[in-house]
Amino acid sequence: MEIILENFPVPEEFKQLETIISEIKQDSAKEKNNIDVLKLIFNCIDLTSLNTTDSADSIRTFTEKVNTFATDHPDMPEVAAVCVFPVFAPVIKSTLKREKVNKAVVSAGFPSSQTFTDVKKLETQRALEFGVDEVDIVLSVGEFLEGNYDFVYEEVSAIKEVMGDVHLKVILETGALNKPEEIWMASHLSMEAGADFIKTSTGKQHPAATPEAFYVMAKAAKAFYEKTGKRTGLKAAGGISTTEDVLVYYEIVKKVLGEEWLNNSLFRIGASRLANNLLSDILSLEKGNKQELKYF
């Protein structure tokens, strides 16, 4: 931890997070009628189904909706990815037909990360055998909070080694990290260990994503890029369900990291309800009257 904090000192501006986020929210509200921005955000959605009641049949039906979306809504971009439990990797492999939509799974003991490292690696490897493009794992938050940073770093690094070029998203579970300094440290530790994305939350713990946590992560990604030249993606997930919600996260990326981060290679939103709400708002703006559509 000391070495990371020497290389990446915690910014003093984090003491003013409340004020910073208040200003960002005001600016984000100006984009609520910008169809191009809303479509860009839609293209950054990881369409997610992570329910206890999921089954092979329900995930097949869920995925088929992604297949038909481009035909039913030809003027809309597609979502970035479909994200499911690893046991359903074979289902999305056989069902998903959209080449620009990635296949993603949560893995490694999601959502608590409370299992053996070798089991985490094996679960990840099994998903890779079914051709997934991305894997979301959870940082070992308990070990991190105990100060076992070497263990946490080595575990993330070991899972990334199994994955090779497949994208690794590391979930920090920021709702369990009480201080900006902890989020800053967890972000840098994950990036140093090989994370291609850092992600706020599992959506299973309260609070889930918050603009304050995401801002700290964005600043960490910027500092990491300036020092290493590597661009790390950002994913906000958990509790983001409305256009107004998601525009705040869009605005954070825009202000902190710039336009080059505003694409689905570097910016993602993990959501289930958001896709329908965002689609309804876009169609309402385009047609000039209120549209309410539940497609997914």
Beta strands, then each sheet from edge to edge (+ up, - down):
strand 1: 45-48
strand 2: 81-84
strand 3: 102-106
strand 4: 134-138
strand 5: 167-171
strand 6: 197-199
strand 7: 233-237
strand 8: 267-271
sheet 1: 1+ 2+ 3+ 4+ 5+ 6+ 7+ 8+ 1+
end
